Amino acid sequence: MPTDDLLSKGLDNDIYAAHRRFLAAMESRVPALPLDTKERYFAILSSLVGKLEIEEKQLREVLQEMMAEAAGFIFQELGSSR
């Protein structure tokens, strides 16, 4: 199983690197977002983080719930005039 351990650690590092890139990308975008978009983004992000903090909740369950919740926000954003 050492190969699986190495693969798992490599994927962990890839995920951490992607998280850092995501944070950098959003930190540069957020200041320029319109207020209503910031409000929608914050609502989605807050809900996601709250669900992820519940350790007993499986990632699949979190994703299913977020798909249902985020759909309305996504449609609002796509329908907003810019």
PDB file of N, CA, C and O in Angstrom:
ATOM      1  N   MET A   1       0.791  -1.219   0.000  1.00  0.00           N
ATOM      2  CA  MET A   1       0.000   0.000   0.000  1.00  0.00           C
ATOM      3  C   MET A   1       0.833   1.285   0.000  1.00  0.00           C
ATOM      4  O   MET A   1       0.244   2.364  -0.044  1.00  0.00           O
ATOM      5  N   PRO A   2       2.154   1.233   0.047  1.00  0.00           N
ATOM      6  CA  PRO A   2       2.925   2.489   0.021  1.00  0.00           C
ATOM      7  C   PRO A   2       2.658   3.316  -1.231  1.00  0.00           C
ATOM      8  O   PRO A   2       2.704   4.545  -1.172  1.00  0.00           O
ATOM      9  N   THR A   3       2.381   2.674  -2.359  1.00  0.00           N
ATOM     10  CA  THR A   3       2.091   3.413  -3.585  1.00  0.00           C
ATOM     11  C   THR A   3       0.795   4.198  -3.431  1.00  0.00           C
ATOM     12  O   THR A   3       0.714   5.348  -3.863  1.00  0.00           O
ATOM     13  N   ASP A   4      -0.217   3.589  -2.821  1.00  0.00           N
ATOM     14  CA  ASP A   4      -1.482   4.292  -2.575  1.00  0.00           C
ATOM     15  C   ASP A   4      -1.275   5.475  -1.638  1.00  0.00           C
ATOM     16  O   ASP A   4      -1.875   6.533  -1.827  1.00  0.00           O
ATOM     17  N   ASP A   5      -0.425   5.299  -0.625  1.00  0.00           N
ATOM     18  CA  ASP A   5      -0.138   6.391   0.309  1.00  0.00           C
ATOM     19  C   ASP A   5       0.531   7.550  -0.420  1.00  0.00           C
ATOM     20  O   ASP A   5       0.188   8.710  -0.193  1.00  0.00           O
ATOM     21  N   LEU A   6       1.486   7.238  -1.296  1.00  0.00           N
ATOM     22  CA  LEU A   6       2.167   8.288  -2.051  1.00  0.00           C
ATOM     23  C   LEU A   6       1.204   8.995  -2.991  1.00  0.00           C
ATOM     24  O   LEU A   6       1.241  10.219  -3.119  1.00  0.00           O
ATOM     25  N   LEU A   7       0.349   8.233  -3.644  1.00  0.00           N
ATOM     26  CA  LEU A   7      -0.645   8.816  -4.540  1.00  0.00           C
ATOM     27  C   LEU A   7      -1.599   9.714  -3.759  1.00  0.00           C
ATOM     28  O   LEU A   7      -1.921  10.818  -4.196  1.00  0.00           O
ATOM     29  N   SER A   8      -2.045   9.237  -2.614  1.00  0.00           N
ATOM     30  CA  SER A   8      -2.966  10.016  -1.787  1.00  0.00           C
ATOM     31  C   SER A   8      -2.312  11.322  -1.338  1.00  0.00           C
ATOM     32  O   SER A   8      -2.936  12.381  -1.400  1.00  0.00           O
ATOM     33  N   LYS A   9      -1.073  11.254  -0.891  1.00  0.00           N
ATOM     34  CA  LYS A   9      -0.372  12.469  -0.453  1.00  0.00           C
ATOM     35  C   LYS A   9      -0.142  13.416  -1.621  1.00  0.00           C
ATOM     36  O   LYS A   9      -0.237  14.633  -1.461  1.00  0.00           O
ATOM     37  N   GLY A  10       0.157  12.872  -2.788  1.00  0.00           N
ATOM     38  CA  GLY A  10       0.329  13.706  -3.972  1.00  0.00           C
ATOM     39  C   GLY A  10      -0.964  14.420  -4.332  1.00  0.00           C
ATOM     40  O   GLY A  10      -0.954  15.605  -4.667  1.00  0.00           O
ATOM     41  N   LEU A  11      -2.080  13.693  -4.263  1.00  0.00           N
ATOM     42  CA  LEU A  11      -3.379  14.313  -4.545  1.00  0.00           C
ATOM     43  C   LEU A  11      -3.737  15.352  -3.492  1.00  0.00           C
ATOM     44  O   LEU A  11      -4.297  16.401  -3.811  1.00  0.00           O
ATOM     45  N   ASP A  12      -3.412  15.057  -2.233  1.00  0.00           N
ATOM     46  CA  ASP A  12      -3.633  16.055  -1.174  1.00  0.00           C
ATOM     47  C   ASP A  12      -2.910  17.350  -1.523  1.00  0.00           C
ATOM     48  O   ASP A  12      -3.492  18.432  -1.446  1.00  0.00           O
ATOM     49  N   ASN A  13      -1.657  17.240  -1.901  1.00  0.00           N
ATOM     50  CA  ASN A  13      -0.871  18.423  -2.243  1.00  0.00           C
ATOM     51  C   ASN A  13      -1.439  19.153  -3.456  1.00  0.00           C
ATOM     52  O   ASN A  13      -1.446  20.384  -3.493  1.00  0.00           O
ATOM     53  N   ASP A  14      -1.917  18.399  -4.450  1.00  0.00           N
ATOM     54  CA  ASP A  14      -2.549  19.019  -5.620  1.00  0.00           C
ATOM     55  C   ASP A  14      -3.806  19.784  -5.222  1.00  0.00           C
ATOM     56  O   ASP A  14      -4.058  20.879  -5.724  1.00  0.00           O
ATOM     57  N   ILE A  15      -4.584  19.208  -4.326  1.00  0.00           N
ATOM     58  CA  ILE A  15      -5.807  19.858  -3.858  1.00  0.00           C
ATOM     59  C   ILE A  15      -5.465  21.135  -3.096  1.00  0.00           C
ATOM     60  O   ILE A  15      -6.097  22.170  -3.304  1.00  0.00           O
ATOM     61  N   TYR A  16      -4.468  21.065  -2.215  1.00  0.00           N
ATOM     62  CA  TYR A  16      -4.067  22.256  -1.465  1.00  0.00           C
ATOM     63  C   TYR A  16      -3.588  23.358  -2.408  1.00  0.00           C
ATOM     64  O   TYR A  16      -3.902  24.532  -2.210  1.00  0.00           O
ATOM     65  N   ALA A  17      -2.839  22.980  -3.419  1.00  0.00           N
ATOM     66  CA  ALA A  17      -2.354  23.965  -4.398  1.00  0.00           C
ATOM     67  C   ALA A  17      -3.523  24.589  -5.157  1.00  0.00           C
ATOM     68  O   ALA A  17      -3.523  25.795  -5.403  1.00  0.00           O
ATOM     69  N   ALA A  18      -4.511  23.791  -5.528  1.00  0.00           N
ATOM     70  CA  ALA A  18      -5.692  24.315  -6.222  1.00  0.00           C
ATOM     71  C   ALA A  18      -6.475  25.255  -5.314  1.00  0.00           C
ATOM     72  O   ALA A  18      -6.993  26.272  -5.775  1.00  0.00           O
ATOM     73  N   HIS A  19      -6.567  24.926  -4.027  1.00  0.00           N
ATOM     74  CA  HIS A  19      -7.241  25.811  -3.066  1.00  0.00           C
ATOM     75  C   HIS A  19      -6.538  27.156  -2.984  1.00  0.00           C
ATOM     76  O   HIS A  19      -7.188  28.201  -2.956  1.00  0.00           O
ATOM     77  N   ARG A  20      -5.209  27.130  -2.945  1.00  0.00           N
ATOM     78  CA  ARG A  20      -4.454  28.390  -2.886  1.00  0.00           C
ATOM     79  C   ARG A  20      -4.679  29.220  -4.151  1.00  0.00           C
ATOM     80  O   ARG A  20      -4.827  30.440  -4.074  1.00  0.00           O
ATOM     81  N   ARG A  21      -4.705  28.566  -5.310  1.00  0.00           N
ATOM     82  CA  ARG A  21      -4.967  29.272  -6.567  1.00  0.00           C
ATOM     83  C   ARG A  21      -6.370  29.863  -6.568  1.00  0.00           C
ATOM     84  O   ARG A  21      -6.571  30.992  -7.015  1.00  0.00           O
ATOM     85  N   PHE A  22      -7.345  29.101  -6.068  1.00  0.00           N
ATOM     86  CA  PHE A  22      -8.726  29.578  -5.988  1.00  0.00           C
ATOM     87  C   PHE A  22      -8.801  30.829  -5.118  1.00  0.00           C
ATOM     88  O   PHE A  22      -9.421  31.820  -5.504  1.00  0.00           O
ATOM     89  N   LEU A  23      -8.168  30.785  -3.939  1.00  0.00           N
ATOM     90  CA  LEU A  23      -8.189  31.937  -3.044  1.00  0.00           C
ATOM     91  C   LEU A  23      -7.563  33.158  -3.705  1.00  0.00           C
ATOM     92  O   LEU A  23      -8.108  34.258  -3.624  1.00  0.00           O
ATOM     93  N   ALA A  24      -6.437  32.969  -4.349  1.00  0.00           N
ATOM     94  CA  ALA A  24      -5.777  34.096  -5.022  1.00  0.00           C
ATOM     95  C   ALA A  24      -6.663  34.663  -6.124  1.00  0.00           C
ATOM     96  O   ALA A  24      -6.766  35.880  -6.274  1.00  0.00           O
ATOM     97  N   ALA A  25      -7.297  33.795  -6.887  1.00  0.00           N
ATOM     98  CA  ALA A  25      -8.162  34.253  -7.979  1.00  0.00           C
ATOM     99  C   ALA A  25      -9.358  35.021  -7.435  1.00  0.00           C
ATOM    100  O   ALA A  25      -9.705  36.076  -7.966  1.00  0.00           O
ATOM    101  N   MET A  26      -9.993  34.509  -6.387  1.00  0.00           N
ATOM    102  CA  MET A  26     -11.172  35.182  -5.838  1.00  0.00           C
ATOM    103  C   MET A  26     -10.797  36.470  -5.118  1.00  0.00           C
ATOM    104  O   MET A  26     -11.543  37.447  -5.177  1.00  0.00           O
ATOM    105  N   GLU A  27      -9.663  36.485  -4.445  1.00  0.00           N
ATOM    106  CA  GLU A  27      -9.252  37.713  -3.761  1.00  0.00           C
ATOM    107  C   GLU A  27      -9.014  38.844  -4.750  1.00  0.00           C
ATOM    108  O   GLU A  27      -9.206  40.012  -4.413  1.00  0.00           O
ATOM    109  N   SER A  28      -8.602  38.513  -5.957  1.00  0.00           N
ATOM    110  CA  SER A  28      -8.408  39.570  -6.955  1.00  0.00           C
ATOM    111  C   SER A  28      -9.729  39.975  -7.616  1.00  0.00           C
ATOM    112  O   SER A  28      -9.841  41.094  -8.117  1.00  0.00           O
ATOM    113  N   ARG A  29     -10.718  39.098  -7.626  1.00  0.00           N
ATOM    114  CA  ARG A  29     -12.003  39.392  -8.276  1.00  0.00           C
ATOM    115  C   ARG A  29     -13.016  40.065  -7.363  1.00  0.00           C
ATOM    116  O   ARG A  29     -13.771  40.929  -7.809  1.00  0.00           O
ATOM    117  N   VAL A  30     -13.044  39.683  -6.098  1.00  0.00           N
ATOM    118  CA  VAL A  30     -14.097  40.129  -5.182  1.00  0.00           C
ATOM    119  C   VAL A  30     -14.235  41.652  -5.114  1.00  0.00           C
ATOM    120  O   VAL A  30     -15.361  42.147  -5.163  1.00  0.00           O
ATOM    121  N   PRO A  31     -13.162  42.405  -5.006  1.00  0.00           N
ATOM    122  CA  PRO A  31     -13.344  43.858  -4.900  1.00  0.00           C
ATOM    123  C   PRO A  31     -14.120  44.477  -6.065  1.00  0.00           C
ATOM    124  O   PRO A  31     -14.806  45.481  -5.877  1.00  0.00           O
ATOM    125  N   ALA A  32     -14.025  43.904  -7.249  1.00  0.00           N
ATOM    126  CA  ALA A  32     -14.683  44.482  -8.422  1.00  0.00           C
ATOM    127  C   ALA A  32     -16.106  43.956  -8.640  1.00  0.00           C
ATOM    128  O   ALA A  32     -16.805  44.423  -9.540  1.00  0.00           O
ATOM    129  N   LEU A  33     -16.533  43.004  -7.837  1.00  0.00           N
ATOM    130  CA  LEU A  33     -17.878  42.442  -8.030  1.00  0.00           C
ATOM    131  C   LEU A  33     -18.943  43.441  -7.614  1.00  0.00           C
ATOM    132  O   LEU A  33     -18.764  44.178  -6.645  1.00  0.00           O
ATOM    133  N   PRO A  34     -20.052  43.467  -8.345  1.00  0.00           N
ATOM    134  CA  PRO A  34     -21.185  44.297  -7.912  1.00  0.00           C
ATOM    135  C   PRO A  34     -21.722  43.788  -6.562  1.00  0.00           C
ATOM    136  O   PRO A  34     -21.594  42.607  -6.239  1.00  0.00           O
ATOM    137  N   LEU A  35     -22.313  44.683  -5.797  1.00  0.00           N
ATOM    138  CA  LEU A  35     -22.794  44.340  -4.457  1.00  0.00           C
ATOM    139  C   LEU A  35     -23.742  43.146  -4.470  1.00  0.00           C
ATOM    140  O   LEU A  35     -23.621  42.260  -3.624  1.00  0.00           O
ATOM    141  N   ASP A  36     -24.683  43.105  -5.416  1.00  0.00           N
ATOM    142  CA  ASP A  36     -25.636  41.989  -5.426  1.00  0.00           C
ATOM    143  C   ASP A  36     -24.940  40.662  -5.708  1.00  0.00           C
ATOM    144  O   ASP A  36     -25.346  39.628  -5.178  1.00  0.00           O
ATOM    145  N   THR A  37     -23.912  40.677  -6.523  1.00  0.00           N
ATOM    146  CA  THR A  37     -23.148  39.458  -6.800  1.00  0.00           C
ATOM    147  C   THR A  37     -22.369  39.043  -5.563  1.00  0.00           C
ATOM    148  O   THR A  37     -22.291  37.856  -5.246  1.00  0.00           O
ATOM    149  N   LYS A  38     -21.791  40.017  -4.861  1.00  0.00           N
ATOM    150  CA  LYS A  38     -21.081  39.701  -3.616  1.00  0.00           C
ATOM    151  C   LYS A  38     -22.021  39.046  -2.613  1.00  0.00           C
ATOM    152  O   LYS A  38     -21.651  38.084  -1.939  1.00  0.00           O
ATOM    153  N   GLU A  39     -23.245  39.575  -2.520  1.00  0.00           N
ATOM    154  CA  GLU A  39     -24.214  39.007  -1.579  1.00  0.00           C
ATOM    155  C   GLU A  39     -24.553  37.568  -1.941  1.00  0.00           C
ATOM    156  O   GLU A  39     -24.605  36.705  -1.065  1.00  0.00           O
ATOM    157  N   ARG A  40     -24.783  37.302  -3.221  1.00  0.00           N
ATOM    158  CA  ARG A  40     -25.098  35.930  -3.645  1.00  0.00           C
ATOM    159  C   ARG A  40     -23.914  34.996  -3.426  1.00  0.00           C
ATOM    160  O   ARG A  40     -24.080  33.876  -2.942  1.00  0.00           O
ATOM    161  N   TYR A  41     -22.729  35.454  -3.780  1.00  0.00           N
ATOM    162  CA  TYR A  41     -21.536  34.633  -3.595  1.00  0.00           C
ATOM    163  C   TYR A  41     -21.322  34.324  -2.120  1.00  0.00           C
ATOM    164  O   TYR A  41     -21.020  33.185  -1.765  1.00  0.00           O
ATOM    165  N   PHE A  42     -21.476  35.322  -1.260  1.00  0.00           N
ATOM    166  CA  PHE A  42     -21.297  35.104   0.169  1.00  0.00           C
ATOM    167  C   PHE A  42     -22.317  34.107   0.707  1.00  0.00           C
ATOM    168  O   PHE A  42     -21.976  33.262   1.536  1.00  0.00           O
ATOM    169  N   ALA A  43     -23.555  34.193   0.252  1.00  0.00           N
ATOM    170  CA  ALA A  43     -24.589  33.262   0.706  1.00  0.00           C
ATOM    171  C   ALA A  43     -24.227  31.825   0.337  1.00  0.00           C
ATOM    172  O   ALA A  43     -24.353  30.916   1.157  1.00  0.00           O
ATOM    173  N   ILE A  44     -23.781  31.631  -0.889  1.00  0.00           N
ATOM    174  CA  ILE A  44     -23.405  30.281  -1.333  1.00  0.00           C
ATOM    175  C   ILE A  44     -22.183  29.790  -0.570  1.00  0.00           C
ATOM    176  O   ILE A  44     -22.164  28.663  -0.075  1.00  0.00           O
ATOM    177  N   LEU A  45     -21.171  30.631  -0.478  1.00  0.00           N
ATOM    178  CA  LEU A  45     -19.928  30.248   0.189  1.00  0.00           C
ATOM    179  C   LEU A  45     -20.159  29.936   1.663  1.00  0.00           C
ATOM    180  O   LEU A  45     -19.628  28.954   2.181  1.00  0.00           O
ATOM    181  N   SER A  46     -20.945  30.764   2.337  1.00  0.00           N
ATOM    182  CA  SER A  46     -21.236  30.537   3.757  1.00  0.00           C
ATOM    183  C   SER A  46     -21.953  29.216   3.973  1.00  0.00           C
ATOM    184  O   SER A  46     -21.637  28.471   4.901  1.00  0.00           O
ATOM    185  N   SER A  47     -22.914  28.933   3.114  1.00  0.00           N
ATOM    186  CA  SER A  47     -23.643  27.677   3.221  1.00  0.00           C
ATOM    187  C   SER A  47     -22.716  26.478   2.994  1.00  0.00           C
ATOM    188  O   SER A  47     -22.776  25.493   3.730  1.00  0.00           O
ATOM    189  N   LEU A  48     -21.873  26.570   1.986  1.00  0.00           N
ATOM    190  CA  LEU A  48     -20.937  25.483   1.697  1.00  0.00           C
ATOM    191  C   LEU A  48     -20.000  25.231   2.866  1.00  0.00           C
ATOM    192  O   LEU A  48     -19.811  24.087   3.279  1.00  0.00           O
ATOM    193  N   VAL A  49     -19.419  26.285   3.397  1.00  0.00           N
ATOM    194  CA  VAL A  49     -18.483  26.127   4.508  1.00  0.00           C
ATOM    195  C   VAL A  49     -19.188  25.531   5.725  1.00  0.00           C
ATOM    196  O   VAL A  49     -18.645  24.649   6.389  1.00  0.00           O
ATOM    197  N   GLY A  50     -20.386  26.009   6.014  1.00  0.00           N
ATOM    198  CA  GLY A  50     -21.141  25.461   7.139  1.00  0.00           C
ATOM    199  C   GLY A  50     -21.388  23.976   6.998  1.00  0.00           C
ATOM    200  O   GLY A  50     -21.272  23.229   7.969  1.00  0.00           O
ATOM    201  N   LYS A  51     -21.726  23.545   5.800  1.00  0.00           N
ATOM    202  CA  LYS A  51     -21.966  22.120   5.563  1.00  0.00           C
ATOM    203  C   LYS A  51     -20.668  21.318   5.668  1.00  0.00           C
ATOM    204  O   LYS A  51     -20.660  20.219   6.224  1.00  0.00           O
ATOM    205  N   LEU A  52     -19.581  21.860   5.140  1.00  0.00           N
ATOM    206  CA  LEU A  52     -18.297  21.154   5.192  1.00  0.00           C
ATOM    207  C   LEU A  52     -17.766  21.035   6.620  1.00  0.00           C
ATOM    208  O   LEU A  52     -17.008  20.115   6.928  1.00  0.00           O
ATOM    209  N   GLU A  53     -18.160  21.956   7.483  1.00  0.00           N
ATOM    210  CA  GLU A  53     -17.706  21.910   8.876  1.00  0.00           C
ATOM    211  C   GLU A  53     -18.379  20.796   9.666  1.00  0.00           C
ATOM    212  O   GLU A  53     -17.910  20.445  10.750  1.00  0.00           O
ATOM    213  N   ILE A  54     -19.455  20.238   9.153  1.00  0.00           N
ATOM    214  CA  ILE A  54     -20.133  19.121   9.815  1.00  0.00           C
ATOM    215  C   ILE A  54     -19.404  17.848   9.390  1.00  0.00           C
ATOM    216  O   ILE A  54     -19.660  17.310   8.313  1.00  0.00           O
ATOM    217  N   GLU A  55     -18.502  17.376  10.234  1.00  0.00           N
ATOM    218  CA  GLU A  55     -17.617  16.274   9.865  1.00  0.00           C
ATOM    219  C   GLU A  55     -18.362  14.984   9.547  1.00  0.00           C
ATOM    220  O   GLU A  55     -17.882  14.168   8.759  1.00  0.00           O
ATOM    221  N   GLU A  56     -19.525  14.794  10.151  1.00  0.00           N
ATOM    222  CA  GLU A  56     -20.280  13.569   9.906  1.00  0.00           C
ATOM    223  C   GLU A  56     -20.902  13.543   8.513  1.00  0.00           C
ATOM    224  O   GLU A  56     -21.272  12.481   8.012  1.00  0.00           O
ATOM    225  N   LYS A  57     -21.015  14.710   7.896  1.00  0.00           N
ATOM    226  CA  LYS A  57     -21.669  14.821   6.596  1.00  0.00           C
ATOM    227  C   LYS A  57     -20.695  14.403   5.494  1.00  0.00           C
ATOM    228  O   LYS A  57     -19.585  14.927   5.401  1.00  0.00           O
ATOM    229  N   GLN A  58     -21.123  13.459   4.668  1.00  0.00           N
ATOM    230  CA  GLN A  58     -20.299  13.001   3.557  1.00  0.00           C
ATOM    231  C   GLN A  58     -20.223  14.080   2.481  1.00  0.00           C
ATOM    232  O   GLN A  58     -21.166  14.849   2.298  1.00  0.00           O
ATOM    233  N   LEU A  59     -19.103  14.133   1.776  1.00  0.00           N
ATOM    234  CA  LEU A  59     -18.920  15.127   0.728  1.00  0.00           C
ATOM    235  C   LEU A  59     -20.020  15.010  -0.327  1.00  0.00           C
ATOM    236  O   LEU A  59     -20.498  16.022  -0.840  1.00  0.00           O
ATOM    237  N   ARG A  60     -20.415  13.806  -0.646  1.00  0.00           N
ATOM    238  CA  ARG A  60     -21.489  13.593  -1.627  1.00  0.00           C
ATOM    239  C   ARG A  60     -22.778  14.286  -1.176  1.00  0.00           C
ATOM    240  O   ARG A  60     -23.460  14.927  -1.976  1.00  0.00           O
ATOM    241  N   GLU A  61     -23.100  14.152   0.100  1.00  0.00           N
ATOM    242  CA  GLU A  61     -24.301  14.778   0.655  1.00  0.00           C
ATOM    243  C   GLU A  61     -24.189  16.306   0.586  1.00  0.00           C
ATOM    244  O   GLU A  61     -25.150  16.992   0.237  1.00  0.00           O
ATOM    245  N   VAL A  62     -23.019  16.822   0.919  1.00  0.00           N
ATOM    246  CA  VAL A  62     -22.788  18.269   0.846  1.00  0.00           C
ATOM    247  C   VAL A  62     -23.004  18.752  -0.582  1.00  0.00           C
ATOM    248  O   VAL A  62     -23.680  19.755  -0.810  1.00  0.00           O
ATOM    249  N   LEU A  63     -22.429  18.038  -1.538  1.00  0.00           N
ATOM    250  CA  LEU A  63     -22.556  18.439  -2.939  1.00  0.00           C
ATOM    251  C   LEU A  63     -24.006  18.387  -3.417  1.00  0.00           C
ATOM    252  O   LEU A  63     -24.456  19.279  -4.136  1.00  0.00           O
ATOM    253  N   GLN A  64     -24.733  17.353  -3.024  1.00  0.00           N
ATOM    254  CA  GLN A  64     -26.148  17.261  -3.416  1.00  0.00           C
ATOM    255  C   GLN A  64     -26.940  18.441  -2.859  1.00  0.00           C
ATOM    256  O   GLN A  64     -27.741  19.045  -3.572  1.00  0.00           O
ATOM    257  N   GLU A  65     -26.723  18.764  -1.612  1.00  0.00           N
ATOM    258  CA  GLU A  65     -27.439  19.883  -1.000  1.00  0.00           C
ATOM    259  C   GLU A  65     -27.049  21.207  -1.659  1.00  0.00           C
ATOM    260  O   GLU A  65     -27.899  22.066  -1.892  1.00  0.00           O
ATOM    261  N   MET A  66     -25.770  21.363  -1.952  1.00  0.00           N
ATOM    262  CA  MET A  66     -25.301  22.615  -2.550  1.00  0.00           C
ATOM    263  C   MET A  66     -25.824  22.793  -3.969  1.00  0.00           C
ATOM    264  O   MET A  66     -26.118  23.915  -4.383  1.00  0.00           O
ATOM    265  N   MET A  67     -25.942  21.724  -4.705  1.00  0.00           N
ATOM    266  CA  MET A  67     -26.490  21.828  -6.066  1.00  0.00           C
ATOM    267  C   MET A  67     -27.905  22.387  -6.001  1.00  0.00           C
ATOM    268  O   MET A  67     -28.268  23.272  -6.777  1.00  0.00           O
ATOM    269  N   ALA A  68     -28.691  21.872  -5.084  1.00  0.00           N
ATOM    270  CA  ALA A  68     -30.077  22.336  -4.953  1.00  0.00           C
ATOM    271  C   ALA A  68     -30.126  23.799  -4.495  1.00  0.00           C
ATOM    272  O   ALA A  68     -30.909  24.587  -5.024  1.00  0.00           O
ATOM    273  N   GLU A  69     -29.303  24.158  -3.526  1.00  0.00           N
ATOM    274  CA  GLU A  69     -29.309  25.523  -3.000  1.00  0.00           C
ATOM    275  C   GLU A  69     -28.730  26.528  -3.987  1.00  0.00           C
ATOM    276  O   GLU A  69     -29.255  27.631  -4.137  1.00  0.00           O
ATOM    277  N   ALA A  70     -27.670  26.153  -4.645  1.00  0.00           N
ATOM    278  CA  ALA A  70     -26.958  27.094  -5.503  1.00  0.00           C
ATOM    279  C   ALA A  70     -27.685  27.364  -6.817  1.00  0.00           C
ATOM    280  O   ALA A  70     -27.450  28.394  -7.449  1.00  0.00           O
ATOM    281  N   ALA A  71     -28.551  26.471  -7.230  1.00  0.00           N
ATOM    282  CA  ALA A  71     -29.228  26.624  -8.526  1.00  0.00           C
ATOM    283  C   ALA A  71     -29.929  27.977  -8.626  1.00  0.00           C
ATOM    284  O   ALA A  71     -29.801  28.666  -9.638  1.00  0.00           O
ATOM    285  N   GLY A  72     -30.657  28.358  -7.603  1.00  0.00           N
ATOM    286  CA  GLY A  72     -31.363  29.634  -7.625  1.00  0.00           C
ATOM    287  C   GLY A  72     -30.413  30.817  -7.733  1.00  0.00           C
ATOM    288  O   GLY A  72     -30.661  31.759  -8.486  1.00  0.00           O
ATOM    289  N   PHE A  73     -29.328  30.761  -6.978  1.00  0.00           N
ATOM    290  CA  PHE A  73     -28.337  31.836  -7.032  1.00  0.00           C
ATOM    291  C   PHE A  73     -27.670  31.906  -8.408  1.00  0.00           C
ATOM    292  O   PHE A  73     -27.423  32.991  -8.934  1.00  0.00           O
ATOM    293  N   ILE A  74     -27.388  30.756  -8.970  1.00  0.00           N
ATOM    294  CA  ILE A  74     -26.752  30.718 -10.291  1.00  0.00           C
ATOM    295  C   ILE A  74     -27.659  31.342 -11.342  1.00  0.00           C
ATOM    296  O   ILE A  74     -27.208  32.138 -12.166  1.00  0.00           O
ATOM    297  N   PHE A  75     -28.934  30.979 -11.311  1.00  0.00           N
ATOM    298  CA  PHE A  75     -29.883  31.549 -12.269  1.00  0.00           C
ATOM    299  C   PHE A  75     -30.025  33.063 -12.080  1.00  0.00           C
ATOM    300  O   PHE A  75     -30.151  33.806 -13.054  1.00  0.00           O
ATOM    301  N   GLN A  76     -30.003  33.513 -10.822  1.00  0.00           N
ATOM    302  CA  GLN A  76     -30.059  34.951 -10.564  1.00  0.00           C
ATOM    303  C   GLN A  76     -28.855  35.648 -11.196  1.00  0.00           C
ATOM    304  O   GLN A  76     -28.993  36.689 -11.839  1.00  0.00           O
ATOM    305  N   GLU A  77     -27.685  35.066 -11.004  1.00  0.00           N
ATOM    306  CA  GLU A  77     -26.463  35.680 -11.528  1.00  0.00           C
ATOM    307  C   GLU A  77     -26.471  35.666 -13.044  1.00  0.00           C
ATOM    308  O   GLU A  77     -26.095  36.655 -13.673  1.00  0.00           O
ATOM    309  N   LEU A  78     -26.887  34.573 -13.635  1.00  0.00           N
ATOM    310  CA  LEU A  78     -26.927  34.496 -15.094  1.00  0.00           C
ATOM    311  C   LEU A  78     -27.968  35.447 -15.688  1.00  0.00           C
ATOM    312  O   LEU A  78     -27.802  35.944 -16.802  1.00  0.00           O
ATOM    313  N   GLY A  79     -29.031  35.692 -14.940  1.00  0.00           N
ATOM    314  CA  GLY A  79     -30.086  36.557 -15.425  1.00  0.00           C
ATOM    315  C   GLY A  79     -29.883  38.030 -15.126  1.00  0.00           C
ATOM    316  O   GLY A  79     -30.604  38.880 -15.647  1.00  0.00           O
ATOM    317  N   SER A  80     -28.897  38.334 -14.283  1.00  0.00           N
ATOM    318  CA  SER A  80     -28.680  39.748 -13.938  1.00  0.00           C
ATOM    319  C   SER A  80     -28.074  40.480 -15.121  1.00  0.00           C
ATOM    320  O   SER A  80     -27.277  39.930 -15.881  1.00  0.00           O
ATOM    321  N   SER A  81     -28.474  41.732 -15.255  1.00  0.00           N
ATOM    322  CA  SER A  81     -27.951  42.522 -16.377  1.00  0.00           C
ATOM    323  C   SER A  81     -26.665  43.207 -15.964  1.00  0.00           C
ATOM    324  O   SER A  81     -26.573  43.792 -14.885  1.00  0.00           O
ATOM    325  N   ARG A  82     -25.705  43.129 -16.813  1.00  0.00           N
ATOM    326  CA  ARG A  82     -24.380  43.756 -16.575  1.00  0.00           C
ATOM    327  C   ARG A  82     -23.999  44.503 -17.815  1.00  0.00           C
ATOM    328  O   ARG A  82     -22.931  45.112 -17.865  1.00  0.00           O
TER     329      ARG A  82
END
